[in-house]
Amino acid sequence: MNAPFLTAQWRRLVMLNFEINPDALREFIPNGTELDFWEGKTFVSLVAFQFLHTKVLGIPIPFHRNFDEVNLRFYVRHRAGSEWRRGVVFVREVVPRFAIAAVARWIYKENYVSLPMRSTLMSPTPQSNGQATYGWRHSGRWLTIGAEYTGDPFYPDSGSQEEFITEHYWGYSSKQNRGTIEYQVEHPQWRVWEATKINLDGDFAGFYGEQFAAPLSSPPCSAFVAEGSPVTVRQGQRIS
């Protein structure tokens, strides 16, 4: 098992999930992986969350411990011996800290960008819904993803779409020489809230590309907020 590279807490994850034509993802699939389907369907997810108490190689970096992230991701699997490893591929990731984006591009070859971000987070009470809303500014305009939720969080049912979306524990990214980086992401199973209302506003086609215009302009197939947990991201390695 590789040594930890990063530890943190991921909290209040807004997860909006959209069905997409598999052909739209072909150019993004790293070598050595294949698309992972749920009930024969392919999904991309817009995910926004808090990064808290971040340490790199066990060291807290001043002014880079607490920040927001938004990413667009899809789901793959990789055969390692007799084991299928289920993981995610990130189309694009946004953080407000330049150093975080630069390190992720360098170490993991991920498509990170640094942009101004903002968020509004409120826990549910007996009198009001909880709220998690995240935004980032691109080309002078704000893009927003958010959800309202209420009640108590629950563990997803076995075989449910919520379980499929949250239960991927590997990351894969492509190197310039057509190699693939694999890294393990460790966390316990997350409890979730079903979203009672979503907020999705902005030019997502302009930001992510025209191949994502159709799915991201349609209502999501599912929308929920994950409670989150402590997370360990282990050092990556090249796979054949």
Secondary structure, DSSP 8 states (H G I E B T S, - for coil): ---EEEEEEEEEEEEEEEE--GGGGGGG--TT-EE--BTTB-EEEEEEEEEEEEEETTEE-TT-SSEEEEEEEEEEEEEETTEEEEEEEEEEEEES-HHHHHHHHHHH---EEE--EEEEEE--BTTB-EEEEEEEEETTEEEEEEEEE-S--B---TT-HHHHHH---EEEEE-TTS-EEEEEEE-----EEEEEEEEEES-HHHHH-GGGHHHHTS--SEEEEEEEEEEEEE--EEE-
